[in-house]
């Protein structure tokens, strides 16, 4: 996402917030509550369960990313092959480099597939959390006689007593301790070939152990 797009996005958000606050101004009882979304993601049981279930998957995804990164495994292997060029000769050097380029292409493909699956799992998590969180926030608004709950990262300063993060986490934990995540399953090479022919994403050969 470009810098210009980010500026437009956040400008629109703040414009909406200012409009909301302006509309509330005539009301003496108008109140804005604050919630720390980062704390919810770090501390709530649902997010912890998601991280536990996807830890192995994320570990492999990170390993692939590290191998492909500048100074990573692929680049290091290329450097080692380069050092041996005079010893192994140009033909063997090209053969080894070709193997390495194929390995790099394989890792890049696998990482793209992992990212697709991880985004799907994140969407599953967010759907389940949102389903529970929405009535919790509405209940807090009613109890506090407030009109708006805003993410803390949009707020420059606030009075004490307006942060309801702990209350949200406690209610969320009471309603949702675990989440259902669809982890991708290994398939046989034949199924992978069928998927590829049909244009479907397959995870058949990814190193998920």
MODELLER restraints for C-alpha pairs under 7 A, 6 or more apart:
rsr = mdl.restraints
at = mdl.atoms
rsr.add(forms.Gaussian(group=physical.xy_distance, feature=features.Distance(at['CA:24:A'], at['CA:30:A']), mean=5.93, stdev=0.5))
rsr.add(forms.Gaussian(group=physical.xy_distance, feature=features.Distance(at['CA:30:A'], at['CA:146:A']), mean=6.26, stdev=0.5))
rsr.add(forms.Gaussian(group=physical.xy_distance, feature=features.Distance(at['CA:30:A'], at['CA:147:A']), mean=6.31, stdev=0.5))
rsr.add(forms.Gaussian(group=physical.xy_distance, feature=features.Distance(at['CA:31:A'], at['CA:146:A']), mean=4.73, stdev=0.5))
rsr.add(forms.Gaussian(group=physical.xy_distance, feature=features.Distance(at['CA:31:A'], at['CA:147:A']), mean=5.85, stdev=0.5))
rsr.add(forms.Gaussian(group=physical.xy_distance, feature=features.Distance(at['CA:31:A'], at['CA:148:A']), mean=6.86, stdev=0.5))
rsr.add(forms.Gaussian(group=physical.xy_distance, feature=features.Distance(at['CA:32:A'], at['CA:146:A']), mean=6.17, stdev=0.5))
rsr.add(forms.Gaussian(group=physical.xy_distance, feature=features.Distance(at['CA:32:A'], at['CA:147:A']), mean=6.26, stdev=0.5))
rsr.add(forms.Gaussian(group=physical.xy_distance, feature=features.Distance(at['CA:32:A'], at['CA:148:A']), mean=4.93, stdev=0.5))
rsr.add(forms.Gaussian(group=physical.xy_distance, feature=features.Distance(at['CA:32:A'], at['CA:149:A']), mean=5.78, stdev=0.5))
rsr.add(forms.Gaussian(group=physical.xy_distance, feature=features.Distance(at['CA:33:A'], at['CA:148:A']), mean=6.14, stdev=0.5))
rsr.add(forms.Gaussian(group=physical.xy_distance, feature=features.Distance(at['CA:33:A'], at['CA:149:A']), mean=4.55, stdev=0.5))
rsr.add(forms.Gaussian(group=physical.xy_distance, feature=features.Distance(at['CA:33:A'], at['CA:150:A']), mean=6.27, stdev=0.5))
rsr.add(forms.Gaussian(group=physical.xy_distance, feature=features.Distance(at['CA:33:A'], at['CA:162:A']), mean=4.82, stdev=0.5))
rsr.add(forms.Gaussian(group=physical.xy_distance, feature=features.Distance(at['CA:33:A'], at['CA:163:A']), mean=6.00, stdev=0.5))
rsr.add(forms.Gaussian(group=physical.xy_distance, feature=features.Distance(at['CA:33:A'], at['CA:164:A']), mean=6.81, stdev=0.5))
rsr.add(forms.Gaussian(group=physical.xy_distance, feature=features.Distance(at['CA:34:A'], at['CA:149:A']), mean=5.47, stdev=0.5))
rsr.add(forms.Gaussian(group=physical.xy_distance, feature=features.Distance(at['CA:34:A'], at['CA:150:A']), mean=5.06, stdev=0.5))
rsr.add(forms.Gaussian(group=physical.xy_distance, feature=features.Distance(at['CA:34:A'], at['CA:151:A']), mean=5.87, stdev=0.5))
rsr.add(forms.Gaussian(group=physical.xy_distance, feature=features.Distance(at['CA:34:A'], at['CA:152:A']), mean=5.48, stdev=0.5))
rsr.add(forms.Gaussian(group=physical.xy_distance, feature=features.Distance(at['CA:34:A'], at['CA:162:A']), mean=5.70, stdev=0.5))
rsr.add(forms.Gaussian(group=physical.xy_distance, feature=features.Distance(at['CA:34:A'], at['CA:163:A']), mean=4.53, stdev=0.5))
rsr.add(forms.Gaussian(group=physical.xy_distance, feature=features.Distance(at['CA:34:A'], at['CA:164:A']), mean=6.08, stdev=0.5))
rsr.add(forms.Gaussian(group=physical.xy_distance, feature=features.Distance(at['CA:35:A'], at['CA:149:A']), mean=6.83, stdev=0.5))
rsr.add(forms.Gaussian(group=physical.xy_distance, feature=features.Distance(at['CA:35:A'], at['CA:150:A']), mean=6.25, stdev=0.5))
rsr.add(forms.Gaussian(group=physical.xy_distance, feature=features.Distance(at['CA:35:A'], at['CA:151:A']), mean=5.14, stdev=0.5))
rsr.add(forms.Gaussian(group=physical.xy_distance, feature=features.Distance(at['CA:35:A'], at['CA:152:A']), mean=5.39, stdev=0.5))
rsr.add(forms.Gaussian(group=physical.xy_distance, feature=features.Distance(at['CA:35:A'], at['CA:163:A']), mean=5.62, stdev=0.5))
rsr.add(forms.Gaussian(group=physical.xy_distance, feature=features.Distance(at['CA:35:A'], at['CA:164:A']), mean=5.54, stdev=0.5))
rsr.add(forms.Gaussian(group=physical.xy_distance, feature=features.Distance(at['CA:35:A'], at['CA:165:A']), mean=4.70, stdev=0.5))
rsr.add(forms.Gaussian(group=physical.xy_distance, feature=features.Distance(at['CA:36:A'], at['CA:151:A']), mean=5.87, stdev=0.5))
rsr.add(forms.Gaussian(group=physical.xy_distance, feature=features.Distance(at['CA:36:A'], at['CA:152:A']), mean=4.95, stdev=0.5))
rsr.add(forms.Gaussian(group=physical.xy_distance, feature=features.Distance(at['CA:36:A'], at['CA:165:A']), mean=5.63, stdev=0.5))
rsr.add(forms.Gaussian(group=physical.xy_distance, feature=features.Distance(at['CA:37:A'], at['CA:151:A']), mean=6.31, stdev=0.5))
rsr.add(forms.Gaussian(group=physical.xy_distance, feature=features.Distance(at['CA:40:A'], at['CA:169:A']), mean=6.04, stdev=0.5))
rsr.add(forms.Gaussian(group=physical.xy_distance, feature=features.Distance(at['CA:41:A'], at['CA:47:A']), mean=5.64, stdev=0.5))
rsr.add(forms.Gaussian(group=physical.xy_distance, feature=features.Distance(at['CA:44:A'], at['CA:169:A']), mean=5.65, stdev=0.5))
rsr.add(forms.Gaussian(group=physical.xy_distance, feature=features.Distance(at['CA:44:A'], at['CA:173:A']), mean=6.14, stdev=0.5))
rsr.add(forms.Gaussian(group=physical.xy_distance, feature=features.Distance(at['CA:45:A'], at['CA:173:A']), mean=5.58, stdev=0.5))
rsr.add(forms.Gaussian(group=physical.xy_distance, feature=features.Distance(at['CA:45:A'], at['CA:177:A']), mean=5.03, stdev=0.5))
rsr.add(forms.Gaussian(group=physical.xy_distance, feature=features.Distance(at['CA:45:A'], at['CA:178:A']), mean=6.79, stdev=0.5))
rsr.add(forms.Gaussian(group=physical.xy_distance, feature=features.Distance(at['CA:46:A'], at['CA:176:A']), mean=6.07, stdev=0.5))
rsr.add(forms.Gaussian(group=physical.xy_distance, feature=features.Distance(at['CA:46:A'], at['CA:177:A']), mean=5.15, stdev=0.5))
rsr.add(forms.Gaussian(group=physical.xy_distance, feature=features.Distance(at['CA:46:A'], at['CA:178:A']), mean=5.13, stdev=0.5))
rsr.add(forms.Gaussian(group=physical.xy_distance, feature=features.Distance(at['CA:46:A'], at['CA:179:A']), mean=5.96, stdev=0.5))
rsr.add(forms.Gaussian(group=physical.xy_distance, feature=features.Distance(at['CA:49:A'], at['CA:178:A']), mean=5.64, stdev=0.5))
rsr.add(forms.Gaussian(group=physical.xy_distance, feature=features.Distance(at['CA:49:A'], at['CA:179:A']), mean=6.70, stdev=0.5))
rsr.add(forms.Gaussian(group=physical.xy_distance, feature=features.Distance(at['CA:50:A'], at['CA:179:A']), mean=6.54, stdev=0.5))
rsr.add(forms.Gaussian(group=physical.xy_distance, feature=features.Distance(at['CA:57:A'], at['CA:208:A']), mean=6.51, stdev=0.5))
rsr.add(forms.Gaussian(group=physical.xy_distance, feature=features.Distance(at['CA:60:A'], at['CA:208:A']), mean=6.32, stdev=0.5))
rsr.add(forms.Gaussian(group=physical.xy_distance, feature=features.Distance(at['CA:61:A'], at['CA:111:A']), mean=6.26, stdev=0.5))
rsr.add(forms.Gaussian(group=physical.xy_distance, feature=features.Distance(at['CA:61:A'], at['CA:114:A']), mean=6.28, stdev=0.5))
rsr.add(forms.Gaussian(group=physical.xy_distance, feature=features.Distance(at['CA:64:A'], at['CA:107:A']), mean=6.24, stdev=0.5))
rsr.add(forms.Gaussian(group=physical.xy_distance, feature=features.Distance(at['CA:64:A'], at['CA:111:A']), mean=6.29, stdev=0.5))
rsr.add(forms.Gaussian(group=physical.xy_distance, feature=features.Distance(at['CA:66:A'], at['CA:72:A']), mean=5.59, stdev=0.5))
rsr.add(forms.Gaussian(group=physical.xy_distance, feature=features.Distance(at['CA:67:A'], at['CA:73:A']), mean=4.34, stdev=0.5))
rsr.add(forms.Gaussian(group=physical.xy_distance, feature=features.Distance(at['CA:67:A'], at['CA:74:A']), mean=5.63, stdev=0.5))
rsr.add(forms.Gaussian(group=physical.xy_distance, feature=features.Distance(at['CA:68:A'], at['CA:74:A']), mean=5.99, stdev=0.5))
rsr.add(forms.Gaussian(group=physical.xy_distance, feature=features.Distance(at['CA:74:A'], at['CA:104:A']), mean=6.75, stdev=0.5))
rsr.add(forms.Gaussian(group=physical.xy_distance, feature=features.Distance(at['CA:78:A'], at['CA:97:A']), mean=6.98, stdev=0.5))
rsr.add(forms.Gaussian(group=physical.xy_distance, feature=features.Distance(at['CA:81:A'], at['CA:93:A']), mean=6.89, stdev=0.5))
rsr.add(forms.Gaussian(group=physical.xy_distance, feature=features.Distance(at['CA:85:A'], at['CA:93:A']), mean=5.61, stdev=0.5))
rsr.add(forms.Gaussian(group=physical.xy_distance, feature=features.Distance(at['CA:110:A'], at['CA:206:A']), mean=6.30, stdev=0.5))
rsr.add(forms.Gaussian(group=physical.xy_distance, feature=features.Distance(at['CA:113:A'], at['CA:201:A']), mean=6.71, stdev=0.5))
rsr.add(forms.Gaussian(group=physical.xy_distance, feature=features.Distance(at['CA:113:A'], at['CA:203:A']), mean=6.82, stdev=0.5))
rsr.add(forms.Gaussian(group=physical.xy_distance, feature=features.Distance(at['CA:121:A'], at['CA:181:A']), mean=5.94, stdev=0.5))
rsr.add(forms.Gaussian(group=physical.xy_distance, feature=features.Distance(at['CA:121:A'], at['CA:182:A']), mean=6.46, stdev=0.5))
rsr.add(forms.Gaussian(group=physical.xy_distance, feature=features.Distance(at['CA:124:A'], at['CA:181:A']), mean=6.57, stdev=0.5))
rsr.add(forms.Gaussian(group=physical.xy_distance, feature=features.Distance(at['CA:125:A'], at['CA:179:A']), mean=6.57, stdev=0.5))
rsr.add(forms.Gaussian(group=physical.xy_distance, feature=features.Distance(at['CA:132:A'], at['CA:172:A']), mean=6.93, stdev=0.5))
rsr.add(forms.Gaussian(group=physical.xy_distance, feature=features.Distance(at['CA:132:A'], at['CA:175:A']), mean=6.97, stdev=0.5))
rsr.add(forms.Gaussian(group=physical.xy_distance, feature=features.Distance(at['CA:133:A'], at['CA:172:A']), mean=6.49, stdev=0.5))
rsr.add(forms.Gaussian(group=physical.xy_distance, feature=features.Distance(at['CA:136:A'], at['CA:168:A']), mean=6.91, stdev=0.5))
rsr.add(forms.Gaussian(group=physical.xy_distance, feature=features.Distance(at['CA:136:A'], at['CA:171:A']), mean=6.86, stdev=0.5))
rsr.add(forms.Gaussian(group=physical.xy_distance, feature=features.Distance(at['CA:141:A'], at['CA:147:A']), mean=6.36, stdev=0.5))
rsr.add(forms.Gaussian(group=physical.xy_distance, feature=features.Distance(at['CA:186:A'], at['CA:203:A']), mean=6.32, stdev=0.5))
rsr.add(forms.Gaussian(group=physical.xy_distance, feature=features.Distance(at['CA:186:A'], at['CA:204:A']), mean=4.81, stdev=0.5))
rsr.add(forms.Gaussian(group=physical.xy_distance, feature=features.Distance(at['CA:187:A'], at['CA:204:A']), mean=4.77, stdev=0.5))
rsr.add(forms.Gaussian(group=physical.xy_distance, feature=features.Distance(at['CA:188:A'], at['CA:204:A']), mean=6.36, stdev=0.5))
rsr.add(forms.Gaussian(group=physical.xy_distance, feature=features.Distance(at['CA:189:A'], at['CA:204:A']), mean=6.53, stdev=0.5))
rsr.add(forms.Gaussian(group=physical.xy_distance, feature=features.Distance(at['CA:192:A'], at['CA:202:A']), mean=5.79, stdev=0.5))
rsr.add(forms.Gaussian(group=physical.xy_distance, feature=features.Distance(at['CA:192:A'], at['CA:204:A']), mean=5.81, stdev=0.5))
rsr.add(forms.Gaussian(group=physical.xy_distance, feature=features.Distance(at['CA:195:A'], at['CA:201:A']), mean=6.57, stdev=0.5))
rsr.add(forms.Gaussian(group=physical.xy_distance, feature=features.Distance(at['CA:195:A'], at['CA:202:A']), mean=6.27, stdev=0.5))
